[in-house]
Amino acid sequence: MKTRSTLILLSFTLMTALAGETKSPARPDPDLTAIMQVAREHKPEDTTTVQVERVAGMDLAYVRYCVRREGLDVVTAVLTLKKTSKGWEVESRAL
């Protein structure tokens, strides 16, 4: 029992030391925040946001919405966003 208590104490000490070395807390990605805001504005009724996918190397993002039918998630709409000088804007919407 003493060995177990010692291991737990050492584990907590190590976690405390690692937490102290963290330079800064995680910051939200401003692009992802803007994408999610545009996605909320264009969300079809009775759907949920399922997936947000950013295309690497391009200023494009896809947002997929789904609805649950007969126990399955069915994609009902896809929103394509493009980053412009004004911010993230809707390029196309497929229903």
Long-range contacts (C-beta under 8 A, 24 or more apart in sequence): 31-83, 31-88, 34-87, 34-88, 35-61, 35-63, 35-81, 35-88, 38-79, 38-81, 38-88, 38-89, 38-90, 39-63, 39-79, 39-81, 42-79, 42-90, 42-93, 44-76, 44-77, 44-95, 47-76, 47-77, 50-75, 59-83, 59-84, 60-91, 61-88
